Amino acid sequence: LVRYVFRRLLGAVFVVWVISVVTFSLFALANIVSGSSPAYLYVGKTSTPAQVAAVEESLGLNKPYVVQYWEYIKAIFVGRPLTDGVNGDVYCNAPCFGYSFQLKTSVWELIQDRFGATLSLAVGAAILWLIVGLAIGIVSALKRGSFLDRFGMIFALAGVSLPVYFTGLLLLYAFSFGPEAIRWFPDTTFVPLSQGIGPWARALTLAWISLAFLYAALYARFTRTNLLETMGEDYIRTATAKGLPRRTVVGKHALRAALTPLITIFGLDLAGLLGGAILTEKTFTIPGLGALAVDAIGKQDLPVIMGVTIVGAIFIVIANVIVDVLYAYVDPRVAYS
Amino acid sequence: MNNRRGLVGALALGAAGTLLLAACGSSSSSSSTTTPSGSESPAASASETTNASPSQVATAYDAAQTSIVNPSDATGGTLKLAASADCDSWDPQRTYYAWCWDMQRLTTRTMTAFKSVPGPEGASVVPDLAEGPGQPNADKTEWTYKLKPGIKFSDGTAVTSKDFKYALERLFATDVINGGPSSYYLCLLATCGADGSPDYKGPYKDPTGDLKSVTTPDDNTLVMKLVKPFGGVDFLMSQPITTPIQKAKDTKGEYGKKPLATGPFMISEYSAGKSVTFVRNPNWDQATDDVRKPKVDKVTLAIIEDTAVSDAKVLSGEIDLQADGGLQPEAKTKVFTDEKLKANADNPVDGFIRYFAVMQTVAPLTNKACREAVFLALNKAELLQIRGGKLGGAIANTMTPPNIPGHDPAFNPYPSGADNTGDLEAAKAKLTECGQPNGFSVNMTYVNQGLGGKTFASVQGALKRVGITVNSLPGDGASYYSSWIGSPKNIVDKKIGIAVAGWGADFPTPFGFWNSIANGKLILPEGNSNYPSINDPAVNSALDAVSAESDATKLQPLGATLDKAVMETATYLPFLFGRSFWYRQPRLTNVYLNAGVGNYYDYVQIGTSDGK
């Protein structure tokens, strides 16, 4: 097992490295294509060439790209002087992902600041979609062809068809800005959990519902299909024939086999969201990593784009490793080889 | 100077050099043009009228343009603001967005400040930290300010003239302290080389050096010796960039995260790009401050990027005001058509001119008559409709906005017909004159979002009527003003003949409006604002004249001369004086639009009627 985990981790590091190279190449390419120094994005447009050159020097933007990349990667592990390269007394501690041209703050500080909101959104929505999605999927499979099954599948169809920004805005205009009688969530401005679970949950409820609607629909369909398939297996028929109660057959034998693949999907879905649920964050003005990335793209804030991309990639790669290890643990048929 | 959304969002990123200081309530109000200008006269006259009571009303449509709406002495509560993006910086020396300069009035004080009154008078400056207006010598090369006693930073340290000197020195550390309007100060306080670099490098690179042009004979006196005569120093000293900075507390590039305050509020919490909370500064003393009369205990600013959501939140009462721009078209229509909501709305001129830069560096527009043909064929009536009709602005026939001395509403050097749809016969005659009787082909650039596409389509359709083919060449919003049209080389390389742009004055004088966009000595290789690259002797000479003048009565004719000189080059083609559309929450008290702070609401004065 240790060797397996080590090998997977090594692979994960390689993937993150490749992503960092690709991301940095885009950074370099953007500058080459535009023919303009990124220092202009930092210094403001009313500066003279000499002032721009001074900023290029202090941020190391005048060095060859290979050197810039090396310094960027090195800084993630050991930090680097920041902003004021002249005196070096402003230091970007490791992990240093650079300095935002627009927000004039270290990228790691921004990521830390925004991660709480993204985590709140992702975890809350994940709990909701797991409960709702699995429940609908199981009921649909067990009551195949019934009204409940049809209703569940219509729900699933609606969930996968309607984009988050549509359902999100619908919920906002109904329950946040709508008529007084149903204005149940008048203030959806994000508040951190540290300010109390009540205000935190109230601010996020509509976003959770909106995001969970999409995923719950997917999970409902997935659960239904897998469970129906499993219920048709010989060992299920055997278990039923042996006279085991239906609850045991379904709960102990069928569900375990049917839901095991969900671990992979759930791990990757959650990890993807931890890198930023862009549409939901934008729709509900949740100051998370996704909103940070979109804003950075709009303003060509390249260090932030790179930082969020790499951190998002790290989440997915780590989740991948965890899922692989867990999957092999849950399903003995999968060997650590 | 930058506003937020007004110029298709992208202008907010790129149009550096623009604090809009629209002084008038209407573009047709010529009387407003005589009010703001100069430094000595307005400051002196404003001092005399500081105690005059502006009109006060309950609430009505457009009332906040000329009156204080819901006047009240009630204190307490929280003013809840929202903005679509964070300020470029909370370091008072590194911000250039108009609304951020307005927000700076919460936390920073300067030697002079814009007067806290509604209407055009708000564009005049009055003493703030100074005992009186700046005292110039005869040729306006030396200015002296006397600091009021008893002024403190938010950490309790006394403010001295040395803190002002240090702030001015700090501007020269341009590798760290950048982004603000420092270009006005650097070559005025130090000798600059041919590349525009001053000989003093600032306190970080030259810690033992000294900005010799600024002296402090005692703790209350600041003397500035300028490289050349300049009449608008009181306006310069009203900008947040000149607020005192304590050397011992200067954290350089990090200063914007928690700057010391001298104003009635200070930043208690700041999360970049997310939110800002301001609480009362315990070391601010109302007795020393004639400009601000704060009422609330706290001000919060939430960054809400989606403007539709932001509009909905302000209309539902979740937030009080949008700090950085007015309502978007859908919400605007809803408010305008609902009498009850409309009573809490204002539709002021925003002080921005929307125009086309017609490049004299790209053939065949190198020929003036060809450029004039473009001017004359333009369909300004259609462009006004694209911008939202009368709620979106008024047709402009000359560049100088109504709030700037020199604006002449009757001046229309390139008339576009009686109905403003274009004078096609005159345009065709100009085409013949320039040797292109059948028209020509030209590239036009615009920001590839917002109204850019519609604007292009209108110009394309209008010019096609006289045989001019306009090709689309959109630019990206983030780099549009810096390296796309801000690069003279790129303009020539890409053969950009026409570029959509916008501009507002840094401060309401002809120099504050024109210097960045018309000064032939300020044509930069990138980040250039003089997009057509005009370097015209008559324009340069007129600029020198307005630069040295501070007499308001003389600035009007000098500004008019400058405006005519620029229009004579046929490179700046104006089409619209913009308007914004604001909604103010009914619970707010002491609300008015201040021309001095860009016709934004004067946030520092606002209170709440419910104390919440």
Interface residues (C-beta under 8 A of the other chain):
Chain A: S34 G35 S36 S37 Y40 L41 Y42 V43 G44 K45 T46 S47 T48 P49 A50 Q51 V52 A54 V55 E57 S58 L82 T83 D84 G85 V86 N87 D89 V90 S100 Q102 L103 K104 T105 E109 L110 D113 R114 L169 L172 Y173 S176 F177 R183 P186 D187 T188 T189 K282 T283 F284 T285 P287 A291 L292 V294 D295 G298 K299 Q300
Chain B: L13 G14 A16 G17 A85 D86 D88 S89 D91 R94 Y96 T174 D175 V176 N178 G179 G180 P181 S182 S183 D195 G196 S197 Y204 K205 T251 K252 G253 E254 G256 K257 S271 A272 G273 K274 S275 A302 I303 I304 E305 D306 A308 V309 S310 A312 K313 L315 S316 G317 E318 D476 G477 A478 S479 Y481 S482 S483 G486 S487 N490 S516 L524 P525 E526 G527 S529
